[in-house]
Amino acid sequence: MDHKELDVWKKSMDLVELIYSLTSSFPISERFGLTSQMRSAAVSNTI
């Protein structure tokens, strides 16, 4: 079975998309601070 077929992987990808969507509305001043940290953390959980 490929890891991309696992429900947990699919849900983690949904979470990544949600994080990216939510952080896109953060202030520009947070672009390289909180936003990048949250996005990196979300993506690192899918690897």
mmCIF file of the N, C-alpha and C atoms, coordinates in Angstrom:
data_MODEL
# 
_entry.id   MODEL 
# 
loop_
_atom_site.group_PDB 
_atom_site.id 
_atom_site.type_symbol 
_atom_site.label_atom_id 
_atom_site.label_alt_id 
_atom_site.label_comp_id 
_atom_site.label_asym_id 
_atom_site.label_entity_id 
_atom_site.label_seq_id 
_atom_site.pdbx_PDB_ins_code 
_atom_site.Cartn_x 
_atom_site.Cartn_y 
_atom_site.Cartn_z 
_atom_site.occupancy 
_atom_site.B_iso_or_equiv 
_atom_site.pdbx_formal_charge 
_atom_site.auth_seq_id 
_atom_site.auth_comp_id 
_atom_site.auth_asym_id 
_atom_site.auth_atom_id 
_atom_site.pdbx_PDB_model_num 
ATOM 1   N N  . MET A 1 1  ? 0.844  -1.183 0.000  1.00 0.00 ? 1  MET A N  1 
ATOM 2   C CA . MET A 1 1  ? 0.000  0.000  0.000  1.00 0.00 ? 1  MET A CA 1 
ATOM 3   C C  . MET A 1 1  ? 0.891  1.248  0.000  1.00 0.00 ? 1  MET A C  1 
ATOM 4   N N  . ASP A 1 2  ? 0.574  2.166  -0.844 1.00 0.00 ? 2  ASP A N  1 
ATOM 5   C CA . ASP A 1 2  ? 1.284  3.438  -0.926 1.00 0.00 ? 2  ASP A CA 1 
ATOM 6   C C  . ASP A 1 2  ? 0.831  4.336  0.229  1.00 0.00 ? 2  ASP A C  1 
ATOM 7   N N  . HIS A 1 3  ? 1.748  5.118  0.791  1.00 0.00 ? 3  HIS A N  1 
ATOM 8   C CA . HIS A 1 3  ? 1.401  5.972  1.925  1.00 0.00 ? 3  HIS A CA 1 
ATOM 9   C C  . HIS A 1 3  ? 0.323  6.995  1.578  1.00 0.00 ? 3  HIS A C  1 
ATOM 10  N N  . LYS A 1 4  ? 0.217  7.343  0.320  1.00 0.00 ? 4  LYS A N  1 
ATOM 11  C CA . LYS A 1 4  ? -0.787 8.326  -0.097 1.00 0.00 ? 4  LYS A CA 1 
ATOM 12  C C  . LYS A 1 4  ? -2.204 7.756  -0.074 1.00 0.00 ? 4  LYS A C  1 
ATOM 13  N N  . GLU A 1 5  ? -2.331 6.480  0.127  1.00 0.00 ? 5  GLU A N  1 
ATOM 14  C CA . GLU A 1 5  ? -3.641 5.847  0.230  1.00 0.00 ? 5  GLU A CA 1 
ATOM 15  C C  . GLU A 1 5  ? -4.138 5.797  1.675  1.00 0.00 ? 5  GLU A C  1 
ATOM 16  N N  . LEU A 1 6  ? -3.276 6.112  2.621  1.00 0.00 ? 6  LEU A N  1 
ATOM 17  C CA . LEU A 1 6  ? -3.647 6.056  4.032  1.00 0.00 ? 6  LEU A CA 1 
ATOM 18  C C  . LEU A 1 6  ? -4.530 7.241  4.412  1.00 0.00 ? 6  LEU A C  1 
ATOM 19  N N  . ASP A 1 7  ? -5.555 6.968  5.218  1.00 0.00 ? 7  ASP A N  1 
ATOM 20  C CA . ASP A 1 7  ? -6.466 8.033  5.659  1.00 0.00 ? 7  ASP A CA 1 
ATOM 21  C C  . ASP A 1 7  ? -5.730 9.111  6.447  1.00 0.00 ? 7  ASP A C  1 
ATOM 22  N N  . VAL A 1 8  ? -4.793 8.698  7.276  1.00 0.00 ? 8  VAL A N  1 
ATOM 23  C CA . VAL A 1 8  ? -4.060 9.676  8.094  1.00 0.00 ? 8  VAL A CA 1 
ATOM 24  C C  . VAL A 1 8  ? -3.256 10.623 7.210  1.00 0.00 ? 8  VAL A C  1 
ATOM 25  N N  . TRP A 1 9  ? -2.701 10.138 6.116  1.00 0.00 ? 9  TRP A N  1 
ATOM 26  C CA . TRP A 1 9  ? -1.946 11.006 5.208  1.00 0.00 ? 9  TRP A CA 1 
ATOM 27  C C  . TRP A 1 9  ? -2.888 11.982 4.507  1.00 0.00 ? 9  TRP A C  1 
ATOM 28  N N  . LYS A 1 10 ? -4.034 11.486 4.088  1.00 0.00 ? 10 LYS A N  1 
ATOM 29  C CA . LYS A 1 10 ? -5.023 12.351 3.422  1.00 0.00 ? 10 LYS A CA 1 
ATOM 30  C C  . LYS A 1 10 ? -5.488 13.462 4.358  1.00 0.00 ? 10 LYS A C  1 
ATOM 31  N N  . LYS A 1 11 ? -5.725 13.112 5.619  1.00 0.00 ? 11 LYS A N  1 
ATOM 32  C CA . LYS A 1 11 ? -6.172 14.111 6.588  1.00 0.00 ? 11 LYS A CA 1 
ATOM 33  C C  . LYS A 1 11 ? -5.067 15.117 6.882  1.00 0.00 ? 11 LYS A C  1 
ATOM 34  N N  . SER A 1 12 ? -3.825 14.663 6.907  1.00 0.00 ? 12 SER A N  1 
ATOM 35  C CA . SER A 1 12 ? -2.719 15.593 7.149  1.00 0.00 ? 12 SER A CA 1 
ATOM 36  C C  . SER A 1 12 ? -2.580 16.572 5.992  1.00 0.00 ? 12 SER A C  1 
ATOM 37  N N  . MET A 1 13 ? -2.826 16.119 4.780  1.00 0.00 ? 13 MET A N  1 
ATOM 38  C CA . MET A 1 13 ? -2.784 17.019 3.627  1.00 0.00 ? 13 MET A CA 1 
ATOM 39  C C  . MET A 1 13 ? -3.917 18.043 3.693  1.00 0.00 ? 13 MET A C  1 
ATOM 40  N N  . ASP A 1 14 ? -5.086 17.609 4.174  1.00 0.00 ? 14 ASP A N  1 
ATOM 41  C CA . ASP A 1 14 ? -6.191 18.550 4.375  1.00 0.00 ? 14 ASP A CA 1 
ATOM 42  C C  . ASP A 1 14 ? -5.802 19.619 5.399  1.00 0.00 ? 14 ASP A C  1 
ATOM 43  N N  . LEU A 1 15 ? -5.100 19.196 6.456  1.00 0.00 ? 15 LEU A N  1 
ATOM 44  C CA . LEU A 1 15 ? -4.649 20.139 7.476  1.00 0.00 ? 15 LEU A CA 1 
ATOM 45  C C  . LEU A 1 15 ? -3.653 21.135 6.896  1.00 0.00 ? 15 LEU A C  1 
ATOM 46  N N  . VAL A 1 16 ? -2.743 20.665 6.064  1.00 0.00 ? 16 VAL A N  1 
ATOM 47  C CA . VAL A 1 16 ? -1.775 21.564 5.424  1.00 0.00 ? 16 VAL A CA 1 
ATOM 48  C C  . VAL A 1 16 ? -2.507 22.612 4.590  1.00 0.00 ? 16 VAL A C  1 
ATOM 49  N N  . GLU A 1 17 ? -3.482 22.183 3.824  1.00 0.00 ? 17 GLU A N  1 
ATOM 50  C CA . GLU A 1 17 ? -4.244 23.126 3.003  1.00 0.00 ? 17 GLU A CA 1 
ATOM 51  C C  . GLU A 1 17 ? -4.973 24.145 3.873  1.00 0.00 ? 17 GLU A C  1 
ATOM 52  N N  . LEU A 1 18 ? -5.536 23.686 5.001  1.00 0.00 ? 18 LEU A N  1 
ATOM 53  C CA . LEU A 1 18 ? -6.230 24.588 5.914  1.00 0.00 ? 18 LEU A CA 1 
ATOM 54  C C  . LEU A 1 18 ? -5.259 25.601 6.517  1.00 0.00 ? 18 LEU A C  1 
ATOM 55  N N  . ILE A 1 19 ? -4.098 25.136 6.953  1.00 0.00 ? 19 ILE A N  1 
ATOM 56  C CA . ILE A 1 19 ? -3.091 26.041 7.531  1.00 0.00 ? 19 ILE A CA 1 
ATOM 57  C C  . ILE A 1 19 ? -2.670 27.097 6.517  1.00 0.00 ? 19 ILE A C  1 
ATOM 58  N N  . TYR A 1 20 ? -2.415 26.673 5.285  1.00 0.00 ? 20 TYR A N  1 
ATOM 59  C CA . TYR A 1 20 ? -2.021 27.633 4.251  1.00 0.00 ? 20 TYR A CA 1 
ATOM 60  C C  . TYR A 1 20 ? -3.131 28.645 3.999  1.00 0.00 ? 20 TYR A C  1 
ATOM 61  N N  . SER A 1 21 ? -4.361 28.185 3.991  1.00 0.00 ? 21 SER A N  1 
ATOM 62  C CA . SER A 1 21 ? -5.494 29.077 3.769  1.00 0.00 ? 21 SER A CA 1 
ATOM 63  C C  . SER A 1 21 ? -5.637 30.089 4.909  1.00 0.00 ? 21 SER A C  1 
ATOM 64  N N  . LEU A 1 22 ? -5.550 29.597 6.132  1.00 0.00 ? 22 LEU A N  1 
ATOM 65  C CA . LEU A 1 22 ? -5.696 30.483 7.290  1.00 0.00 ? 22 LEU A CA 1 
ATOM 66  C C  . LEU A 1 22 ? -4.548 31.484 7.397  1.00 0.00 ? 22 LEU A C  1 
ATOM 67  N N  . THR A 1 23 ? -3.335 31.028 7.165  1.00 0.00 ? 23 THR A N  1 
ATOM 68  C CA . THR A 1 23 ? -2.186 31.925 7.315  1.00 0.00 ? 23 THR A CA 1 
ATOM 69  C C  . THR A 1 23 ? -2.092 32.951 6.181  1.00 0.00 ? 23 THR A C  1 
ATOM 70  N N  . SER A 1 24 ? -2.781 32.712 5.091  1.00 0.00 ? 24 SER A N  1 
ATOM 71  C CA . SER A 1 24 ? -2.743 33.695 3.999  1.00 0.00 ? 24 SER A CA 1 
ATOM 72  C C  . SER A 1 24 ? -3.443 34.991 4.398  1.00 0.00 ? 24 SER A C  1 
ATOM 73  N N  . SER A 1 25 ? -4.284 34.926 5.436  1.00 0.00 ? 25 SER A N  1 
ATOM 74  C CA . SER A 1 25 ? -4.973 36.138 5.890  1.00 0.00 ? 25 SER A CA 1 
ATOM 75  C C  . SER A 1 25 ? -4.234 36.837 7.029  1.00 0.00 ? 25 SER A C  1 
ATOM 76  N N  . PHE A 1 26 ? -3.079 36.305 7.458  1.00 0.00 ? 26 PHE A N  1 
ATOM 77  C CA . PHE A 1 26 ? -2.282 36.935 8.502  1.00 0.00 ? 26 PHE A CA 1 
ATOM 78  C C  . PHE A 1 26 ? -1.683 38.233 7.964  1.00 0.00 ? 26 PHE A C  1 
ATOM 79  N N  . PRO A 1 27 ? -1.365 39.155 8.852  1.00 0.00 ? 27 PRO A N  1 
ATOM 80  C CA . PRO A 1 27 ? -0.733 40.408 8.407  1.00 0.00 ? 27 PRO A CA 1 
ATOM 81  C C  . PRO A 1 27 ? 0.607  40.157 7.715  1.00 0.00 ? 27 PRO A C  1 
ATOM 82  N N  . ILE A 1 28 ? 0.968  41.034 6.813  1.00 0.00 ? 28 ILE A N  1 
ATOM 83  C CA . ILE A 1 28 ? 2.222  40.893 6.076  1.00 0.00 ? 28 ILE A CA 1 
ATOM 84  C C  . ILE A 1 28 ? 3.417  40.895 7.029  1.00 0.00 ? 28 ILE A C  1 
ATOM 85  N N  . SER A 1 29 ? 3.289  41.590 8.145  1.00 0.00 ? 29 SER A N  1 
ATOM 86  C CA . SER A 1 29 ? 4.395  41.647 9.102  1.00 0.00 ? 29 SER A CA 1 
ATOM 87  C C  . SER A 1 29 ? 4.716  40.281 9.702  1.00 0.00 ? 29 SER A C  1 
ATOM 88  N N  . GLU A 1 30 ? 3.777  39.346 9.611  1.00 0.00 ? 30 GLU A N  1 
ATOM 89  C CA . GLU A 1 30 ? 3.989  37.994 10.125 1.00 0.00 ? 30 GLU A CA 1 
ATOM 90  C C  . GLU A 1 30 ? 4.410  37.008 9.039  1.00 0.00 ? 30 GLU A C  1 
ATOM 91  N N  . ARG A 1 31 ? 4.574  37.497 7.829  1.00 0.00 ? 31 ARG A N  1 
ATOM 92  C CA . ARG A 1 31 ? 4.871  36.629 6.682  1.00 0.00 ? 31 ARG A CA 1 
ATOM 93  C C  . ARG A 1 31 ? 6.097  35.754 6.917  1.00 0.00 ? 31 ARG A C  1 
ATOM 94  N N  . PHE A 1 32 ? 7.149  36.312 7.515  1.00 0.00 ? 32 PHE A N  1 
ATOM 95  C CA . PHE A 1 32 ? 8.384  35.550 7.707  1.00 0.00 ? 32 PHE A CA 1 
ATOM 96  C C  . PHE A 1 32 ? 8.544  35.074 9.140  1.00 0.00 ? 32 PHE A C  1 
ATOM 97  N N  . GLY A 1 33 ? 7.560  35.340 9.968  1.00 0.00 ? 33 GLY A N  1 
ATOM 98  C CA . GLY A 1 33 ? 7.612  34.906 11.359 1.00 0.00 ? 33 GLY A CA 1 
ATOM 99  C C  . GLY A 1 33 ? 6.659  33.761 11.601 1.00 0.00 ? 33 GLY A C  1 
ATOM 100 N N  . LEU A 1 34 ? 5.544  34.097 12.188 1.00 0.00 ? 34 LEU A N  1 
ATOM 101 C CA . LEU A 1 34 ? 4.555  33.095 12.576 1.00 0.00 ? 34 LEU A CA 1 
ATOM 102 C C  . LEU A 1 34 ? 4.030  32.297 11.379 1.00 0.00 ? 34 LEU A C  1 
ATOM 103 N N  . THR A 1 35 ? 3.766  32.960 10.282 1.00 0.00 ? 35 THR A N  1 
ATOM 104 C CA . THR A 1 35 ? 3.228  32.283 9.097  1.00 0.00 ? 35 THR A CA 1 
ATOM 105 C C  . THR A 1 35 ? 4.160  31.186 8.599  1.00 0.00 ? 35 THR A C  1 
ATOM 106 N N  . SER A 1 36 ? 5.424  31.510 8.422  1.00 0.00 ? 36 SER A N  1 
ATOM 107 C CA . SER A 1 36 ? 6.357  30.508 7.898  1.00 0.00 ? 36 SER A CA 1 
ATOM 108 C C  . SER A 1 36 ? 6.571  29.373 8.886  1.00 0.00 ? 36 SER A C  1 
ATOM 109 N N  . GLN A 1 37 ? 6.559  29.680 10.180 1.00 0.00 ? 37 GLN A N  1 
ATOM 110 C CA . GLN A 1 37 ? 6.717  28.627 11.186 1.00 0.00 ? 37 GLN A CA 1 
ATOM 111 C C  . GLN A 1 37 ? 5.537  27.670 11.176 1.00 0.00 ? 37 GLN A C  1 
ATOM 112 N N  . MET A 1 38 ? 4.331  28.212 11.078 1.00 0.00 ? 38 MET A N  1 
ATOM 113 C CA . MET A 1 38 ? 3.136  27.358 11.064 1.00 0.00 ? 38 MET A CA 1 
ATOM 114 C C  . MET A 1 38 ? 3.096  26.495 9.805  1.00 0.00 ? 38 MET A C  1 
ATOM 115 N N  . ARG A 1 39 ? 3.447  27.088 8.679  1.00 0.00 ? 39 ARG A N  1 
ATOM 116 C CA . ARG A 1 39 ? 3.432  26.330 7.429  1.00 0.00 ? 39 ARG A CA 1 
ATOM 117 C C  . ARG A 1 39 ? 4.485  25.234 7.435  1.00 0.00 ? 39 ARG A C  1 
ATOM 118 N N  . SER A 1 40 ? 5.665  25.553 7.933  1.00 0.00 ? 40 SER A N  1 
ATOM 119 C CA . SER A 1 40 ? 6.726  24.545 8.007  1.00 0.00 ? 40 SER A CA 1 
ATOM 120 C C  . SER A 1 40 ? 6.345  23.396 8.920  1.00 0.00 ? 40 SER A C  1 
ATOM 121 N N  . ALA A 1 41 ? 5.740  23.718 10.049 1.00 0.00 ? 41 ALA A N  1 
ATOM 122 C CA . ALA A 1 41 ? 5.323  22.693 10.992 1.00 0.00 ? 41 ALA A CA 1 
ATOM 123 C C  . ALA A 1 41 ? 4.255  21.791 10.374 1.00 0.00 ? 41 ALA A C  1 
ATOM 124 N N  . ALA A 1 42 ? 3.319  22.379 9.656  1.00 0.00 ? 42 ALA A N  1 
ATOM 125 C CA . ALA A 1 42 ? 2.252  21.584 9.037  1.00 0.00 ? 42 ALA A CA 1 
ATOM 126 C C  . ALA A 1 42 ? 2.811  20.643 7.984  1.00 0.00 ? 42 ALA A C  1 
ATOM 127 N N  . VAL A 1 43 ? 3.714  21.142 7.162  1.00 0.00 ? 43 VAL A N  1 
ATOM 128 C CA . VAL A 1 43 ? 4.294  20.332 6.089  1.00 0.00 ? 43 VAL A CA 1 
ATOM 129 C C  . VAL A 1 43 ? 5.202  19.236 6.655  1.00 0.00 ? 43 VAL A C  1 
ATOM 130 N N  . SER A 1 44 ? 5.943  19.548 7.704  1.00 0.00 ? 44 SER A N  1 
ATOM 131 C CA . SER A 1 44 ? 6.875  18.554 8.258  1.00 0.00 ? 44 SER A CA 1 
ATOM 132 C C  . SER A 1 44 ? 6.146  17.352 8.828  1.00 0.00 ? 44 SER A C  1 
ATOM 133 N N  . ASN A 1 45 ? 4.896  17.515 9.191  1.00 0.00 ? 45 ASN A N  1 
ATOM 134 C CA . ASN A 1 45 ? 4.117  16.397 9.719  1.00 0.00 ? 45 ASN A CA 1 
ATOM 135 C C  . ASN A 1 45 ? 3.614  15.460 8.639  1.00 0.00 ? 45 ASN A C  1 
ATOM 136 N N  . THR A 1 46 ? 3.722  15.854 7.379  1.00 0.00 ? 46 THR A N  1 
ATOM 137 C CA . THR A 1 46 ? 3.235  15.003 6.296  1.00 0.00 ? 46 THR A CA 1 
ATOM 138 C C  . THR A 1 46 ? 4.350  14.183 5.667  1.00 0.00 ? 46 THR A C  1 
ATOM 139 N N  . ILE A 1 47 ? 5.571  14.464 6.038  1.00 0.00 ? 47 ILE A N  1 
ATOM 140 C CA . ILE A 1 47 ? 6.719  13.765 5.441  1.00 0.00 ? 47 ILE A CA 1 
ATOM 141 C C  . ILE A 1 47 ? 7.034  12.519 6.212  1.00 0.00 ? 47 ILE A C  1 
# 
